[in-house]
């Protein structure tokens, strides 16, 4: 069951206990940026954790007509924000923790690539597994005893000029 939703600028704090709850978390985490080095499986604790730089979608992304990238800047001008041109988007760091994880399988991730930044496209799940699907055909599959997931925003949102966009060839296959 989804426990709490953010409102009035309060940090998001949710838990998921079934595939329907995971669908809610998948929507919230769509287009999150996840440093590979910020994902960790803790087998002794049966826990998988990560920190994601979560894009704050407001409304339906398909109906959002704002540009996916900032307007071109005149030569010599930097991308700093000014009072007259406020950035229209926000991101926030969020912690994601899965408990009761029996096994983790990785696909399409480079060993030792801890500096790599992954783009989380979606999360799929059933009663015994959760799959984090990233751009570039990368995925992490968690085999779980039960879905026990917690998502919590860490800190306050910050402005960004960049709205995520997707190439038509990004895969949504599971490992």
C-alpha positions, 0 to 999 in steps of 0.5 A, a space after each residue: 500500500 502506498 503510505 504517503 504522497 508528497 504535498 505542499 512541498 513536503 518530501 515524498 515518503 512511500 512504501 510499496 507492498 505489491 505490484 500495483 504499489 510498485 507501478 506508482 513508484 515506477 511512475 514517480 521514478 521515471 527518468 531518475 538518474 542513478 549513479 552505478 556507484 550508488 547502487 548496492 546489494 547487501 546480501 547479509 541484510 537481504 537488502 538492495 539500496 540506491 540513491 536516485 536523482 529523481 525528476 519531478 514530473 508535474 502532470 502528464 509528461 505527454 501533455 507537457 509542451 515545455 522544451 526538453 532542453 534549454 533554448 540556445 544561448 547566445 555565444 559567450 553567455 553561460 547557462 546560469 539562471 537569472 531572475 527573469 528566466 526561472 527554470 521550469 523543472 526540478 529534481 530531488 535526490 531520493 533513496 530507494 530500498 528493497 528488503 527481502 531480496 534473495 538474489 540480484 542479477 545485472 544485465 548490460 552494466 559494466 563492471 567497475 563502471 561506478 562513475 556511470 550514470 544510468 537513466 531509469 526508464 521504468 520498474 516492472 514487478 510481480 509477486 517474486 521479482 522487481 526489475 529496474 529497467 534503464 536506458 541502453 538495455 541495462 537492467 537490474 532484476 531483484 528476486 524477492 521473497 515479497 515486495 518490501 520497498 521504501 522510497 524517501 526524498 532526501 533533501 529539497 528539490 533543486 531547479 534544472 533546465 533539462 527535461 528528460 526525453 527518450 529515443 524510440 529505440 530504448 528497450 524495455 525488455 527484462 533480463 
